[in-house]
Each structure stands twice: as C-alpha cells, then as structure tokens.
Amino acid sequence: MCKANDLPISLKSNTFNALCTDFDQVTRATLQGMSDTGQDTAEINVKVKITLTPDSAPDYTVKGIGQQTRSITKPKFDHTVTAVIQRKEKKTGTLSGNYELVWDRESCCFVMRPIDDGQSSLFDGEQPAGEQTELRALPGGVIDAEFTEVAAGGQDADDLDQRREAFNWLKNFIDADMTVMEAMGNYTVRDKGGKVILSSGTGTGSPFYAAAETLEPHVGHPLTCTEGPDSIVIMCEDCDTVIFRMGDPDAVKDDPQEPDAEGHEDGAEEPGNGLDHPGDGEYPYEESSDPYGGSEAEEA
C-alpha cells in the first residue's frame, strides 16, 4: 500500500505533472503553428531519460550504538517534449543514358563512358590516295588514325608507316584479358579497362575492323592476345578460335595483295576459321605434293 508521501511511477498519478504540463503546452503551440502556416502534418516526441544512482540512507530499524545505514537506489527522470511541423518538399531526377560503367585508370575512379555506337572508333574512315595520315590521341590512351588506301601493285612508305603504327599499338594488348561486347548492333572487342581494340563499326579500310558476323558468336567469351611468328593474333579461349590476325608489316611480302608470311591476310578471321594449336601459325591440314591436287597414293 502506498504511503501518503509516495509518488507512484505512473502517468495517471501526479508524479509526472510537470511532464504532462509541458506536453499540453507544446501541443497547443504546435496546433497553433500548423494553423498559421497551413501545414497538415506534425510530430510531437516525448523523451524520458531514467537514471538510477546507488546511495545510502540511515537505517532506523536497527537499534544499537552508532548510526546504521542501508543501501538505496535514487531514481531521476528527465523529460523532453519536442514538436516538428513537417513541410515536405520532394524533387526527383534520373541520370542514365547510353553509357557504360568503367574504371578509369588515369582519374582512379569509376566513370560513365558513352557506349561505342560505331559512329567514331579506332582508325576509322577512308581517305583519298596520297592524303597524309593523321594520328591523334583519344581519352584513355587510344590512338585514332586514318590510313591511306593504296592501289594494287605497290606499297608506299606512308602506308608501311601506318601499318607499323597499328602493329605496335596492338602490341600493348599482348597477354591482356579481353571480351566481345555488343551495343546497338555494333560489336567491339574491349579490354578490362573498357578500351576498344576491334570494332565492327569501323570502315573496312581500318586495320582494326572485325565483321559483326565474326564477333557475334563470341559475345561474352574471354579473349586473349598473343604474339606469334611475325604476327599478333586475338583468339577466343572458349571456342579455341582465332578471330583476328595482324601480320608484322616488316615481315610481309612486297605485294600487298599477297597473304602475309604465315599464309593469312590481316584482319578478322572468317567465322569458324580456328586453329587446333593457338599461336603456332599453321592451319590443321597438310599440303599435297601434287600441284594438281592428287595425293602421293594416287601418283603411285
């Protein structure tokens, strides 16, 4: 049974009269503020902090010499009543488009890079014969160049220099991990940094042109770039197929219409034209000794 001076810990008692009074005042002020500002939403928060402190008090129930004490716990209640009249404002937006997320090594951060749509790419475009070659650096270290078309029957010095530029640039990707990607009908071979190496969107006069039908079967497949005898080849690891070959311009024959020293022309391989032994530079068949196609058995 509660004694006359006891304070029950209950909102129904007079113990928290100060808390109830503060709550009523804050509520009235909030409602008035909502009416004045035309707002229709508000929040009132009541926070009560309880602190229990160990202490001691005289124990008069114990008789004897000297004053006896007993252990007690002192409670303390701190309250806070706050009100917030909410005025909600909201704006939305979207950042998207024909971009891909790639890691930029120069800035050391992720960037949104426009997806190659075939309108501009490596070494694209064809120039009239005799026009000077223009080389320029693109963001990310890619070299953009245009090559002079050479008539059949000879290879001029400018064209040889251009082929050397292309061959030396492709050397940067030897042993690099690559993959085939598709965007808006255009197929590209890219390294892990997103740099475009081959594209079906370039002109056929580009040394880095690869036909869409050659790249399409390898979308998403891992590719590797290796250096073979007098050439650099890019092949699909999944299919064990060479999809692109570029011969060393200093090792090819004098006639640009002739195949290179390995018996292959530069550029993308025809679909399904793979090698049993990647990088050895030989097709998996034996040539007949008979110039008319007969076998040694037939001669016998």
C-alpha positions in Angstrom: 0.0 0.0 0.0 1.3 3.4 -1.0 2.1 5.8 1.8 0.9 9.4 1.9 4.1 10.8 0.5 4.8 8.1 -2.1 5.0 9.1 -5.8 3.6 6.3 -8.0 5.5 5.9 -11.2 2.5 6.3 -13.5 1.2 9.0 -15.8 -2.2 8.6 -14.1 -0.7 9.9 -10.9 0.5 13.4 -10.1 4.2 12.2 -10.2 4.7 13.4 -13.8 2.6 16.6 -13.6 5.5 18.6 -15.0 5.8 16.3 -18.0 2.0 16.4 -18.7 2.0 20.2 -18.4 4.9 20.6 -20.9 3.2 18.2 -23.3 0.0 20.2 -23.2 1.8 23.5 -23.8 3.8 22.1 -26.7 0.7 20.5 -28.2 -1.2 23.8 -28.1 1.8 25.7 -29.7 2.1 23.1 -32.4 -1.6 23.2 -33.4 -1.4 27.0 -33.5 1.7 26.9 -35.6 0.1 24.4 -38.1 -2.9 26.7 -38.4 -0.7 29.7 -39.0 1.5 28.1 -41.7 -1.2 25.9 -43.3 0.7 22.7 -42.7 -1.3 19.5 -42.1 1.4 17.2 -40.6 3.4 17.5 -37.4 5.2 15.2 -34.9 5.4 15.5 -31.1 8.1 13.4 -29.4 8.2 12.7 -25.7 11.6 11.5 -24.4 12.1 10.4 -20.8 15.6 9.6 -19.5 15.8 7.5 -16.4 18.9 7.4 -14.2 19.3 5.1 -11.2 22.1 6.1 -8.7 23.2 3.8 -5.9 23.3 5.6 -2.5 22.9 5.0 1.2 20.5 6.2 3.9 20.1 5.9 7.7 18.6 2.6 8.9 16.4 3.5 11.9 15.1 -0.1 12.2 18.4 -1.2 13.7 18.9 -0.4 17.3 22.3 -0.2 18.9 25.3 2.0 19.4 26.1 4.3 16.4 24.0 5.1 13.3 23.3 2.3 10.9 22.9 2.8 7.2 21.3 0.9 4.4 21.8 0.8 0.6 19.2 2.5 -1.5 18.7 3.5 -5.2 17.8 7.0 -6.1 15.8 7.5 -9.3 15.9 10.5 -11.6 13.5 11.2 -14.5 14.5 13.8 -17.2 11.9 14.6 -19.8 11.9 16.4 -23.2 8.9 17.3 -25.3 9.7 18.3 -28.9 7.4 19.2 -31.8 8.2 19.3 -35.5 5.8 20.9 -38.0 6.6 18.9 -41.2 6.8 20.7 -44.5 7.6 18.1 -47.1 9.4 19.1 -50.3 10.5 16.5 -52.8 12.4 16.6 -56.1 13.4 13.6 -58.1 15.8 13.0 -61.0 17.4 10.3 -63.0 20.9 10.1 -64.5 21.1 7.4 -67.2 21.6 7.1 -71.0 23.7 5.1 -73.4 26.7 4.8 -71.1 28.7 2.0 -69.5 30.4 2.0 -66.1 34.1 1.6 -66.4 37.2 2.1 -64.2 39.3 5.0 -65.4 43.0 4.4 -64.5 44.1 8.0 -65.0 41.5 9.5 -62.7 41.4 6.4 -60.4 37.6 6.5 -60.2 34.6 5.0 -62.0 33.3 6.9 -64.9 30.2 6.8 -67.2 31.6 6.3 -70.7 29.5 6.6 -73.8 28.9 3.2 -75.4 30.6 2.8 -78.8 27.8 3.1 -81.4 30.1 2.8 -84.4 30.0 6.5 -85.3 33.6 7.0 -84.2 36.2 4.4 -83.3 39.8 3.4 -83.8 41.4 4.2 -87.1 38.1 4.6 -88.9 37.4 6.3 -92.1 39.0 6.1 -95.5 41.0 8.8 -97.2 41.7 9.5 -100.9 45.1 8.2 -102.1 48.0 10.4 -101.2 46.3 12.2 -98.3 48.5 12.5 -95.2 47.8 10.3 -92.3 46.5 12.0 -89.2 47.2 10.5 -85.7 45.6 11.8 -82.6 45.2 10.6 -79.0 41.8 9.8 -77.6 40.9 9.8 -73.9 42.2 6.7 -72.2 45.4 6.4 -74.4 43.6 5.2 -77.5 45.2 6.3 -80.8 42.8 7.4 -83.5 44.2 7.3 -87.0 43.2 7.2 -90.6 45.0 5.2 -93.2 45.8 5.9 -96.9 44.2 3.4 -99.4 47.0 2.1 -101.6 46.3 1.0 -105.2 47.1 -2.6 -106.2 50.7 -3.2 -107.4 52.7 -1.4 -104.7 53.0 -0.3 -101.1 54.2 3.3 -100.4 56.3 4.4 -97.4 53.4 6.2 -95.8 51.2 3.1 -95.8 54.1 1.0 -94.3 54.5 3.5 -91.5 50.8 3.4 -90.8 50.8 -0.4 -90.6 53.8 -0.3 -88.3 51.8 2.2 -86.1 48.9 -0.2 -85.9 51.0 -3.2 -85.3 53.0 -1.5 -82.5 49.8 -0.2 -80.9 48.3 -3.7 -80.9 51.4 -5.0 -79.0 50.2 -3.0 -76.0 47.4 -5.6 -75.5 49.5 -8.8 -75.7 48.5 -11.1 -72.8 45.7 -8.7 -71.9 42.3 -10.1 -71.0 39.6 -9.1 -73.5 35.9 -9.8 -74.3 33.4 -9.2 -77.0 30.6 -6.8 -76.3 27.5 -5.7 -78.2 25.8 -2.3 -78.1 23.1 -1.1 -80.6 24.1 -3.7 -83.1 27.8 -2.8 -83.0 30.3 -5.4 -81.8 33.5 -4.5 -80.1 36.5 -6.2 -78.5 37.5 -4.4 -75.3 40.0 -5.0 -72.5 39.1 -4.9 -68.8 39.6 -1.1 -68.8 36.9 -0.7 -71.5 39.4 0.3 -74.2 38.1 -0.5 -77.7 40.5 -2.7 -79.7 38.4 -4.1 -82.5 35.1 -2.9 -83.8 32.5 -3.9 -86.4 31.5 -0.2 -86.7 34.8 1.0 -88.4 35.2 1.1 -92.1 36.6 -1.9 -93.9 39.7 0.1 -94.6 40.6 0.2 -90.9 43.2 -2.3 -89.7 41.1 -2.9 -86.6 37.9 -3.7 -88.4 36.2 -7.0 -87.5 32.9 -8.1 -89.1 29.9 -8.4 -87.0 29.3 -12.0 -88.0 32.8 -12.8 -86.9 32.5 -11.3 -83.4 28.8 -12.1 -82.7 29.3 -15.8 -81.8 31.9 -14.8 -79.2 29.9 -12.2 -77.2 30.8 -12.5 -73.5 33.6 -15.0 -74.2 37.1 -14.4 -72.8 39.7 -13.5 -75.4 43.5 -13.4 -75.3 46.0 -11.5 -77.4 49.2 -13.4 -78.2 52.3 -12.7 -80.4 53.1 -15.5 -82.9 55.8 -15.7 -85.6 55.6 -12.4 -87.5 52.0 -11.7 -86.3 49.7 -10.9 -83.4 46.5 -12.9 -83.0 43.4 -12.5 -80.9 41.7 -15.7 -80.1 38.6 -16.9 -78.2 39.5 -19.1 -75.2 36.1 -20.8 -75.1 36.0 -21.7 -78.8 39.8 -22.1 -79.3 39.4 -20.0 -82.4 41.5 -17.2 -83.9 39.1 -14.2 -84.6 41.7 -11.6 -85.7 45.2 -11.6 -87.0 47.7 -8.8 -87.9 50.9 -9.5 -89.6 54.2 -7.7 -88.9 54.4 -5.1 -91.8 58.2 -5.6 -91.9 57.8 -9.4 -92.5 55.1 -9.4 -95.2 55.8 -9.8 -98.9 56.3 -7.0 -101.3 52.9 -7.4 -103.0 50.2 -6.1 -100.6 47.7 -8.3 -102.3 49.6 -11.4 -101.3 49.0 -13.0 -97.9 51.5 -12.4 -95.1 54.4 -14.7 -94.3 52.0 -17.1 -92.4 49.7 -17.5 -95.3 47.0 -15.2 -93.8 45.8 -11.8 -94.6 45.5 -9.2 -91.9 42.1 -8.6 -90.2 39.3 -10.7 -88.7 39.2 -14.4 -89.5 36.1 -15.9 -91.2 33.6 -17.4 -88.7 34.7 -20.9 -87.7 38.2 -20.5 -89.1 40.0 -21.6 -85.9 43.3 -23.2 -85.2 43.9 -26.5 -83.4 47.0 -25.2 -81.8 46.6 -21.5 -81.0 49.6 -19.3 -81.7 51.6 -21.8 -83.8 50.6 -20.0 -87.0 49.7 -23.2 -89.0 46.3 -24.5 -90.3 45.5 -28.1 -89.3 46.0 -29.7 -92.7 48.8 -30.9 -94.9 49.5 -29.6 -98.4 49.5 -32.0 -101.3 52.8 -32.6 -103.1 50.9 -32.9 -106.4 50.4 -29.4 -107.9 47.1 -30.7 -109.4 45.7 -31.8 -106.1 46.5 -35.5 -106.3 47.9 -37.4 -103.3 51.0 -39.5 -103.2 48.9 -42.6 -103.1 47.2 -41.6 -106.4 50.6 -41.0 -108.1 51.6 -44.5 -107.1 
